Structure formats: C-alpha cells, structure tokens
C-alpha cells in the first residue's frame, strides 16, 4: 500500500511544477530543505499527535461531566436535609 504524499512533498512538488523545466534535482532538493525548515519553525504537530491529544481531551471532558453530575447530586442531597 502506497502512502499519500506528505504535505511537505505536496508543497515541494507544487513549487517545482511552477519552475521552468530542466532546473534539476539540486534545486528541488534545496527547495525541499527550505520548505522543511519553514515547517519546522511553525511549531506544527503530526496528525497522530493531534488525534492523541483529541482523545485525551475527550476523556477529560467526559470525566468533568461525570464529576459535575456528582456535585449536582450531592448538592441536591444536601438541600433535602
């Protein structure tokens, strides 16, 4: 199974396609390095890291909702007394 091209590869290919033919692989490699450097400075996260954090946040929200329900139940119980 072939993986889809990375965003870095997509940007590099788009830039290379915009250049005149015959400029060579060296320029493509230099562009790739420049684009990679720009991406690294942007403080980006991978899709996997994002999904892990999303799952952690979902579980945290569920726990907060459970705790809020417990607090409401305890408050209601105190008001009855």
N, C-alpha and C positions, 0 to 999 in steps of 0.2 A: 504494500500500500504506500503510495507516494503522498507525503505531507504537502499541504498547500504552502506556497511561498510565504516566508515571514514578511512582516511589514517592512523590515529593512530591505529585503530583497525586492519587494514591490516598488519602494521608493527609488532604489538604485536603478532598477530596470526602467522606470519611467523617466528618470533623468538621462540615462544612457540612450533611450529611444529618442529623446529630444535633441541629441547631439548629432552632428553630421557623421555619416558612415566613415569607417576607417580610422577613427581616432585611437583605436587599440584597446587592449585589455588593461594596460597600465593605468589609463585614465579611469576606466571602470573600477579598478581596484582602489585607486585613490579616492574616487567618489564614495565608494562603499565605506572606506575608513572614515571619511569626513562625516558621512551621514550617521555612521555608528557612533562617532564621538558626540555628535549633536544629540542623538537619542540618549546616550549615557548621561549627559548633563541635564536632561529633562526630568530626572527622578521618576521614571516610569516603572510600573510593575508588570509582571507577566500575567497572562490570563489565569494561570494556575494560582498564583499568589492572590489575585483578586478574588477568585472563587473560594479559596480557603478563608479569606477574611470575611467574605459574604456569609459563609456558613457559620463562622464564629459569631458574627453579628446577629444572624437569625436565631441561633441558640440563646444568645444573651437576651434578645428581645422576648423570647418565649419565657425565659426564667423570670424576667422582670414582670411580665404579665401575670405569671403564677404568683409571684410574691405580692403584687398589688392586690390580687384577688384574696390572698390570705389576710392581708392587712384589712381589707374591707370587711371580711368575715369576722375578724377579731374585733374590729371597731363596732360592728353591729351587735356582736355578742356583749360587749361592754355596755352599750347603750341600753340593752334589755335589762341589765341588773340595776 
